[in-house]
Each structure stands twice: as structure tokens, then as C-alpha cells.
């Protein structure tokens, strides 16, 4: 089994510096100098290999976003909370493609470990989507509560100043659902 990259074995703070420098387009030689000045030892070739890996992952992410955009345009934007469902359908298609013989008649070899990892990733994705949806709901509910409280306070102020009758104020508070 191959050893992990010497870059990946560096302390997180130094890796963050490397990642930021790569993102900013800093040269490999300058990155090596910066890492060495921070007290860590790294070779130019290790930084170069790491940069290539980062570039590959970045290209895959760009491709993934482009594909997602095409699906969104063709299928219409996924309704709120339905993104995970769309991803599940896409992953089902990928698994189906793995199970069905190719056009040349050859059946692909299944990697059960990869399928297990894919299943865990799907579960984690759906869990994260639920957490996000719950958080967004809580934020919306809190914003609505704050807006209603602010509106109720304004109504009560106007009523106290005689701008509207007590009956009208009560009706407005009832409409907001904040009648005390």
C-alpha cells in the first residue's frame, strides 16, 4: 500500500497555507520556501504532486457542477429538500450501469467495498441534507417570529398613540397570530 503524501502528513496549519497558496496561484518554488520558513521540510516534487492532485480534484468538482447544472436545466431545479433525491436517482443509475453488461457484452466487475462506501456516502449525504433542511427551517421560523414580534410592537405603539383603535389593533394582532 502506498504511503500517504508527505504534504498530507504535515500539520493542518501548514497544509492550510499550502492550499491557500495553490488557490491563489503561487508558484511551487514559493510554496516550498514558505513551508520551509515555517519550519517544515517538504520537497518541490511533493508540492508538485500535491498540486496535480488538487488540480485533478478541482477539475472533477468543476465537471460535477457542470453536470449538475445540465441536470437542473433539463429536469428543472430540484424542489427544496429534493436535491438528495435527485442524487440518489443518479447514483442508482450509476449502480445499474455497473450491474448491466456493457455494449461489448462484458460484465463489469463489482467492487463490493466501493458499493458499501457508496451506500455510506448516500446515507451521510441524506443525513447532511436533513440537518441543513432542519437548520433552514429553524432560521425561517426564528425570522418569522422576530418579524411578527416587531410588527406587533409597531401596532401596539400606533394604538397607544391613538393612530388606530384598540379593536383594529386587536384584529391586526390576531391576523399576525401574536395576540397576547
ZADO-1210 file (C-alpha; in nm, 4 decimals, padded with zeros to 6 digits):
<atoms>
<atom x="00.0000" y="00.0000" z="00.0000" code="UNK" pos="1"/>
<atom x="00.1346" y="00.3425" z="-00.0919" code="UNK" pos="2"/>
<atom x="00.2354" y="00.5843" z="00.1800" code="UNK" pos="3"/>
<atom x="00.0303" y="00.8965" z="00.2214" code="UNK" pos="4"/>
<atom x="00.1646" y="01.2147" z="00.0696" code="UNK" pos="5"/>
<atom x="00.4291" y="01.3962" z="00.2725" code="UNK" pos="6"/>
<atom x="00.2125" y="01.7063" z="00.2298" code="UNK" pos="7"/>
<atom x="-00.0846" y="01.5302" z="00.3874" code="UNK" pos="8"/>
<atom x="00.1339" y="01.4343" z="00.6849" code="UNK" pos="9"/>
<atom x="00.2169" y="01.7992" z="00.7563" code="UNK" pos="10"/>
<atom x="00.0384" y="01.9814" z="01.0402" code="UNK" pos="11"/>
<atom x="-00.3061" y="02.1139" z="00.9388" code="UNK" pos="12"/>
<atom x="-00.1967" y="02.4793" z="00.9682" code="UNK" pos="13"/>
<atom x="00.0826" y="02.4296" z="00.7160" code="UNK" pos="14"/>
<atom x="-00.1474" y="02.2363" z="00.4803" code="UNK" pos="15"/>
<atom x="-00.3925" y="02.5277" z="00.5000" code="UNK" pos="16"/>
<atom x="-00.1115" y="02.7629" z="00.3958" code="UNK" pos="17"/>
<atom x="-00.0249" y="02.5351" z="00.1038" code="UNK" pos="18"/>
<atom x="-00.3883" y="02.5052" z="-00.0030" code="UNK" pos="19"/>
<atom x="-00.4392" y="02.8810" z="00.0152" code="UNK" pos="20"/>
<atom x="-00.1210" y="02.9425" z="-00.1829" code="UNK" pos="21"/>
<atom x="-00.2252" y="02.6935" z="-00.4514" code="UNK" pos="22"/>
<atom x="-00.5661" y="02.8553" z="-00.4720" code="UNK" pos="23"/>
<atom x="-00.4015" y="03.1954" z="-00.5119" code="UNK" pos="24"/>
<atom x="-00.1772" y="03.0654" z="-00.7916" code="UNK" pos="25"/>
<atom x="00.1517" y="03.0944" z="-00.6008" code="UNK" pos="26"/>
<atom x="00.4426" y="02.9133" z="-00.7658" code="UNK" pos="27"/>
<atom x="00.5614" y="02.5772" z="-00.6372" code="UNK" pos="28"/>
<atom x="00.9051" y="02.7209" z="-00.5525" code="UNK" pos="29"/>
<atom x="00.7464" y="02.9970" z="-00.3433" code="UNK" pos="30"/>
<atom x="00.5269" y="02.7437" z="-00.1641" code="UNK" pos="31"/>
<atom x="00.8292" y="02.5256" z="-00.0835" code="UNK" pos="32"/>
<atom x="01.0125" y="02.8317" z="00.0519" code="UNK" pos="33"/>
<atom x="00.7128" y="02.9317" z="00.2644" code="UNK" pos="34"/>
<atom x="00.6750" y="02.5813" z="00.4094" code="UNK" pos="35"/>
<atom x="01.0455" y="02.5644" z="00.4895" code="UNK" pos="36"/>
<atom x="01.0374" y="02.9074" z="00.6525" code="UNK" pos="37"/>
<atom x="00.7504" y="02.7788" z="00.8687" code="UNK" pos="38"/>
<atom x="00.9835" y="02.5077" z="00.9975" code="UNK" pos="39"/>
<atom x="00.8609" y="02.2109" z="00.7965" code="UNK" pos="40"/>
<atom x="01.0552" y="02.0180" z="00.5365" code="UNK" pos="41"/>
<atom x="00.8976" y="01.9416" z="00.2014" code="UNK" pos="42"/>
<atom x="01.0332" y="01.8668" z="-00.1430" code="UNK" pos="43"/>
<atom x="00.9473" y="02.0540" z="-00.4591" code="UNK" pos="44"/>
<atom x="00.8300" y="01.7288" z="-00.6206" code="UNK" pos="45"/>
<atom x="00.5951" y="01.6567" z="-00.3267" code="UNK" pos="46"/>
<atom x="00.4376" y="02.0002" z="-00.3652" code="UNK" pos="47"/>
<atom x="00.4151" y="01.9435" z="-00.7413" code="UNK" pos="48"/>
<atom x="00.2414" y="01.6064" z="-00.6959" code="UNK" pos="49"/>
<atom x="00.0067" y="01.7595" z="-00.4382" code="UNK" pos="50"/>
<atom x="-00.0731" y="02.0440" z="-00.6780" code="UNK" pos="51"/>
<atom x="-00.1540" y="01.7929" z="-00.9525" code="UNK" pos="52"/>
<atom x="-00.3868" y="01.6062" z="-00.7154" code="UNK" pos="53"/>
<atom x="-00.5569" y="01.9307" z="-00.6112" code="UNK" pos="54"/>
<atom x="-00.5945" y="02.0261" z="-00.9785" code="UNK" pos="55"/>
<atom x="-00.7450" y="01.6841" z="-01.0610" code="UNK" pos="56"/>
<atom x="-00.9940" y="01.7080" z="-00.7748" code="UNK" pos="57"/>
<atom x="-01.0760" y="02.0662" z="-00.8726" code="UNK" pos="58"/>
<atom x="-01.1373" y="01.9619" z="-01.2321" code="UNK" pos="59"/>
<atom x="-01.3659" y="01.6816" z="-01.1135" code="UNK" pos="60"/>
<atom x="-01.5620" y="01.9256" z="-00.8967" code="UNK" pos="61"/>
<atom x="-01.5993" y="02.1668" z="-01.1876" code="UNK" pos="62"/>
<atom x="-01.7175" y="01.8802" z="-01.4079" code="UNK" pos="63"/>
<atom x="-01.9595" y="01.7658" z="-01.1375" code="UNK" pos="64"/>
<atom x="-02.1041" y="02.1169" z="-01.1078" code="UNK" pos="65"/>
<atom x="-02.1399" y="02.1428" z="-01.4846" code="UNK" pos="66"/>
<atom x="-02.3219" y="01.8084" z="-01.4987" code="UNK" pos="67"/>
<atom x="-02.5463" y="01.9114" z="-01.2079" code="UNK" pos="68"/>
<atom x="-02.6282" y="02.2342" z="-01.3890" code="UNK" pos="69"/>
<atom x="-02.7233" y="02.0400" z="-01.7036" code="UNK" pos="70"/>
<atom x="-02.9496" y="01.8118" z="-01.4993" code="UNK" pos="71"/>
<atom x="-03.1061" y="02.1088" z="-01.3241" code="UNK" pos="72"/>
<atom x="-03.1737" y="02.2765" z="-01.6591" code="UNK" pos="73"/>
<atom x="-03.3190" y="01.9619" z="-01.8136" code="UNK" pos="74"/>
<atom x="-03.5188" y="01.8473" z="-01.5142" code="UNK" pos="75"/>
<atom x="-03.5913" y="02.1847" z="-01.3642" code="UNK" pos="76"/>
<atom x="-03.4369" y="02.2905" z="-01.0383" code="UNK" pos="77"/>
<atom x="-03.4867" y="02.0333" z="-00.7675" code="UNK" pos="78"/>
<atom x="-03.7578" y="02.1449" z="-00.5266" code="UNK" pos="79"/>
<atom x="-03.6291" y="02.2400" z="-00.1846" code="UNK" pos="80"/>
<atom x="-03.5201" y="01.9286" z="00.0022" code="UNK" pos="81"/>
<atom x="-03.5260" y="01.7168" z="-00.3147" code="UNK" pos="82"/>
<atom x="-03.1602" y="01.7512" z="-00.4140" code="UNK" pos="83"/>
<atom x="-03.0725" y="01.4351" z="-00.2223" code="UNK" pos="84"/>
<atom x="-03.3487" y="01.2501" z="-00.4066" code="UNK" pos="85"/>
<atom x="-03.2045" y="01.3604" z="-00.7406" code="UNK" pos="86"/>
<atom x="-02.8562" y="01.2477" z="-00.6348" code="UNK" pos="87"/>
<atom x="-02.9977" y="00.9131" z="-00.5222" code="UNK" pos="88"/>
<atom x="-03.1543" y="00.8638" z="-00.8639" code="UNK" pos="89"/>
<atom x="-02.8253" y="00.9489" z="-01.0331" code="UNK" pos="90"/>
<atom x="-02.6369" y="00.7065" z="-00.8090" code="UNK" pos="91"/>
<atom x="-02.8952" y="00.4347" z="-00.8797" code="UNK" pos="92"/>
<atom x="-02.8250" y="00.4863" z="-01.2479" code="UNK" pos="93"/>
<atom x="-02.4506" y="00.4512" z="-01.1865" code="UNK" pos="94"/>
<atom x="-02.5041" y="00.1289" z="-00.9899" code="UNK" pos="95"/>
<atom x="-02.7366" y="-00.0030" z="-01.2609" code="UNK" pos="96"/>
<atom x="-02.4672" y="00.0694" z="-01.5194" code="UNK" pos="97"/>
<atom x="-02.2221" y="-00.1291" z="-01.3063" code="UNK" pos="98"/>
<atom x="-02.4578" y="-00.4275" z="-01.2904" code="UNK" pos="99"/>
<atom x="-02.5680" y="-00.4426" z="-01.6545" code="UNK" pos="100"/>
<atom x="-02.3324" y="-00.5806" z="-01.9212" code="UNK" pos="101"/>
<atom x="-02.1714" y="-00.3176" z="-02.1433" code="UNK" pos="102"/>
<atom x="-02.2371" y="-00.2826" z="-02.5167" code="UNK" pos="103"/>
<atom x="-01.9407" y="-00.5121" z="-02.5829" code="UNK" pos="104"/>
<atom x="-02.1095" y="-00.7844" z="-02.3750" code="UNK" pos="105"/>
<atom x="-01.8576" y="-00.7666" z="-02.0952" code="UNK" pos="106"/>
<atom x="-01.9986" y="-00.7541" z="-01.7429" code="UNK" pos="107"/>
<atom x="-01.8136" y="-00.5094" z="-01.5209" code="UNK" pos="108"/>
<atom x="-01.6551" y="-00.6452" z="-01.2050" code="UNK" pos="109"/>
<atom x="-01.8306" y="-00.5273" z="-00.8922" code="UNK" pos="110"/>
<atom x="-01.6238" y="-00.3879" z="-00.6133" code="UNK" pos="111"/>
<atom x="-01.8403" y="-00.4636" z="-00.3108" code="UNK" pos="112"/>
<atom x="-01.6222" y="-00.2457" z="-00.0906" code="UNK" pos="113"/>
<atom x="-01.6810" y="00.0510" z="-00.3238" code="UNK" pos="114"/>
<atom x="-02.0555" y="-00.0173" z="-00.3278" code="UNK" pos="115"/>
<atom x="-02.0566" y="-00.0274" z="00.0534" code="UNK" pos="116"/>
<atom x="-01.8682" y="00.3025" z="00.0681" code="UNK" pos="117"/>
<atom x="-02.1102" y="00.4487" z="-00.1849" code="UNK" pos="118"/>
<atom x="-02.4031" y="00.3373" z="00.0310" code="UNK" pos="119"/>
<atom x="-02.2481" y="00.5016" z="00.3381" code="UNK" pos="120"/>
<atom x="-02.1852" y="00.8174" z="00.1377" code="UNK" pos="121"/>
<atom x="-02.5503" y="00.8247" z="00.0304" code="UNK" pos="122"/>
<atom x="-02.6632" y="00.7794" z="00.3907" code="UNK" pos="123"/>
<atom x="-02.4299" y="01.0559" z="00.5078" code="UNK" pos="124"/>
<atom x="-02.5442" y="01.2848" z="00.2268" code="UNK" pos="125"/>
<atom x="-02.9086" y="01.2364" z="00.3136" code="UNK" pos="126"/>
<atom x="-02.8320" y="01.2932" z="00.6820" code="UNK" pos="127"/>
<atom x="-02.6482" y="01.6149" z="00.5993" code="UNK" pos="128"/>
<atom x="-02.9354" y="01.7285" z="00.3786" code="UNK" pos="129"/>
<atom x="-03.1803" y="01.6691" z="00.6647" code="UNK" pos="130"/>
<atom x="-02.9620" y="01.8659" z="00.9072" code="UNK" pos="131"/>
<atom x="-02.9409" y="02.1504" z="00.6541" code="UNK" pos="132"/>
<atom x="-03.3158" y="02.1469" z="00.5923" code="UNK" pos="133"/>
<atom x="-03.3858" y="02.1454" z="00.9680" code="UNK" pos="134"/>
<atom x="-03.1444" y="02.4355" z="01.0211" code="UNK" pos="135"/>
<atom x="-03.3014" y="02.6363" z="00.7380" code="UNK" pos="136"/>
<atom x="-03.6495" y="02.5716" z="00.8802" code="UNK" pos="137"/>
<atom x="-03.5376" y="02.6848" z="01.2255" code="UNK" pos="138"/>
<atom x="-03.3832" y="03.0023" z="01.0785" code="UNK" pos="139"/>
<atom x="-03.7025" y="03.0796" z="00.8836" code="UNK" pos="140"/>
<atom x="-03.9185" y="03.0180" z="01.1900" code="UNK" pos="141"/>
<atom x="-03.6993" y="03.2427" z="01.4048" code="UNK" pos="142"/>
<atom x="-03.7032" y="03.5177" z="01.1394" code="UNK" pos="143"/>
<atom x="-04.0828" y="03.4899" z="01.1139" code="UNK" pos="144"/>
<atom x="-04.1188" y="03.5054" z="01.4926" code="UNK" pos="145"/>
<atom x="-03.8930" y="03.8128" z="01.5109" code="UNK" pos="146"/>
<atom x="-04.0799" y="03.9854" z="01.2263" code="UNK" pos="147"/>
<atom x="-04.4161" y="03.9163" z="01.3926" code="UNK" pos="148"/>
<atom x="-04.2896" y="04.0469" z="01.7262" code="UNK" pos="149"/>
<atom x="-04.1585" y="04.3616" z="01.5594" code="UNK" pos="150"/>
<atom x="-04.4869" y="04.4139" z="01.3748" code="UNK" pos="151"/>
<atom x="-04.6858" y="04.3556" z="01.6949" code="UNK" pos="152"/>
<atom x="-04.4741" y="04.6116" z="01.8771" code="UNK" pos="153"/>
<atom x="-04.5318" y="04.8647" z="01.5988" code="UNK" pos="154"/>
<atom x="-04.9073" y="04.8012" z="01.6057" code="UNK" pos="155"/>
<atom x="-04.9168" y="04.8443" z="01.9816" code="UNK" pos="156"/>
<atom x="-04.7182" y="05.1707" z="01.9574" code="UNK" pos="157"/>
<atom x="-04.9556" y="05.3103" z="01.6941" code="UNK" pos="158"/>
<atom x="-05.2552" y="05.2059" z="01.9064" code="UNK" pos="159"/>
<atom x="-05.1079" y="05.3717" z="02.2182" code="UNK" pos="160"/>
<atom x="-05.0552" y="05.6938" z="02.0247" code="UNK" pos="161"/>
<atom x="-05.4172" y="05.6828" z="01.9138" code="UNK" pos="162"/>
<atom x="-05.3433" y="05.6157" z="01.5463" code="UNK" pos="163"/>
<atom x="-05.5736" y="05.3122" z="01.5392" code="UNK" pos="164"/>
<atom x="-05.8477" y="05.1856" z="01.7641" code="UNK" pos="165"/>
<atom x="-05.7929" y="04.9096" z="02.0182" code="UNK" pos="166"/>
<atom x="-06.0318" y="04.6909" z="01.8175" code="UNK" pos="167"/>
<atom x="-05.8308" y="04.7417" z="01.4962" code="UNK" pos="168"/>
<atom x="-05.5061" y="04.6765" z="01.6825" code="UNK" pos="169"/>
<atom x="-05.6516" y="04.3560" z="01.8281" code="UNK" pos="170"/>
<atom x="-05.7633" y="04.2448" z="01.4828" code="UNK" pos="171"/>
<atom x="-05.4169" y="04.3086" z="01.3356" code="UNK" pos="172"/>
<atom x="-05.2528" y="04.1192" z="01.6210" code="UNK" pos="173"/>
<atom x="-05.4952" y="03.8304" z="01.5635" code="UNK" pos="174"/>
<atom x="-05.4016" y="03.8280" z="01.1937" code="UNK" pos="175"/>
<atom x="-05.0358" y="03.8039" z="01.2872" code="UNK" pos="176"/>
<atom x="-05.1107" y="03.5317" z="01.5384" code="UNK" pos="177"/>
<atom x="-04.9336" y="03.7208" z="01.8158" code="UNK" pos="178"/>
<atom x="-05.2237" y="03.8368" z="02.0270" code="UNK" pos="179"/>
<atom x="-05.1260" y="03.8423" z="02.3925" code="UNK" pos="180"/>
</atoms>
